[in-house]
Amino acid sequence: MSPLLIPIMGMMIPIVAILARVFTKAMEMKERQISAMGENTAEKAAQYASRVAELEQRVRVLERIATDGGIHTAAQIEALRDAPPTSDFVREKVL
């Protein structure tokens, strides 16, 4: 072995250790970002599912009104007009 190779190897060990530590920290940061994004996505999916359920219920009511004939139709339409909005989304759109 060359006498110059020993000091070079001595300098390379701390440099490699520092680079490995930086890489490890970067990977931990990336994992935290992915985890936070997953939680945010799950929360939005729950909100969308809730909104879809509300809309499905409204469509059922409208289908019932459209298929029923006669006296009950006008009363049901007036009841829907008088009913307050059930979600924050509808309130935001109105305001």
C-alpha positions as CSV (number, residue, x, y, z in Angstrom):
1,M,0.0,0.0,0.0
2,S,1.1,3.5,-0.7
3,P,1.8,5.7,2.2
4,L,-0.4,8.4,0.6
5,L,-3.4,6.0,0.6
6,I,-3.7,5.8,4.4
7,P,-4.4,9.5,4.9
8,I,-6.8,9.6,2.0
9,M,-8.8,6.7,3.5
10,G,-8.7,8.4,6.8
11,M,-10.3,11.5,5.3
12,M,-12.9,9.5,3.3
13,I,-14.4,7.7,6.3
14,P,-15.8,10.9,8.0
15,I,-16.9,12.3,4.7
16,V,-18.8,9.1,3.8
17,A,-20.3,9.1,7.3
18,I,-21.5,12.7,7.0
19,L,-23.0,12.0,3.6
20,A,-24.8,8.9,4.9
21,R,-26.3,10.9,7.8
22,V,-27.5,13.6,5.4
23,F,-29.1,11.0,3.1
24,T,-30.8,9.3,6.1
25,K,-32.2,12.6,7.3
26,A,-33.5,13.4,3.8
27,M,-35.2,10.0,3.6
28,E,-36.8,10.6,7.0
29,M,-38.1,14.0,5.8
30,K,-39.5,12.4,2.7
31,E,-41.3,9.8,4.7
32,R,-42.9,12.4,7.0
33,Q,-44.1,14.4,3.9
34,I,-45.7,11.3,2.4
35,S,-47.3,10.4,5.7
36,A,-48.8,13.9,6.0
37,M,-50.0,13.8,2.4
38,G,-51.7,10.5,3.1
39,E,-53.5,11.8,6.1
40,N,-54.7,14.9,4.2
41,T,-55.9,12.7,1.3
42,A,-57.9,10.5,3.7
43,E,-59.5,13.5,5.3
44,K,-60.6,14.9,2.0
45,A,-61.9,11.5,0.9
46,A,-64.1,11.4,4.0
47,Q,-65.4,14.9,3.3
48,Y,-66.2,13.9,-0.3
49,A,-67.9,10.8,0.8
50,S,-70.1,12.8,3.2
51,R,-71.0,15.2,0.5
52,V,-71.8,12.4,-1.9
53,A,-74.1,10.9,0.7
54,E,-75.9,14.2,1.1
55,L,-76.3,14.6,-2.7
56,E,-77.6,11.0,-3.1
57,Q,-80.2,11.7,-0.4
58,R,-81.4,14.9,-2.2
59,V,-81.6,13.0,-5.5
60,R,-83.8,10.4,-3.8
61,V,-86.1,13.1,-2.6
62,L,-86.2,14.7,-6.0
63,E,-86.9,11.3,-7.7
64,R,-89.7,10.7,-5.2
65,I,-91.2,14.1,-5.9
66,A,-90.9,13.6,-9.7
67,T,-92.6,10.2,-9.6
68,D,-95.3,11.1,-7.1
69,G,-98.3,12.8,-8.6
70,G,-100.9,15.2,-7.2
71,I,-101.3,16.9,-4.0
72,H,-98.1,15.9,-2.2
73,T,-95.7,17.4,-4.8
74,A,-96.3,21.1,-4.1
75,A,-96.1,20.5,-0.3
76,Q,-92.8,18.6,-0.6
77,I,-91.3,21.4,-2.8
78,E,-92.3,24.0,-0.3
79,A,-90.8,21.9,2.5
80,L,-87.5,21.7,0.6
81,R,-87.5,25.5,0.1
82,D,-88.0,26.1,3.8
83,A,-85.4,23.6,4.9
84,P,-82.0,25.1,5.9
85,P,-78.9,23.8,4.1
86,T,-77.4,20.8,5.7
87,S,-73.7,21.2,5.0
88,D,-71.0,23.8,5.3
89,F,-70.3,23.5,1.6
90,V,-73.8,24.7,0.7
91,R,-73.6,27.6,3.1
92,E,-70.3,28.7,1.6
93,K,-71.7,28.7,-1.9
94,V,-74.7,30.8,-0.8
95,L,-72.6,33.3,1.1
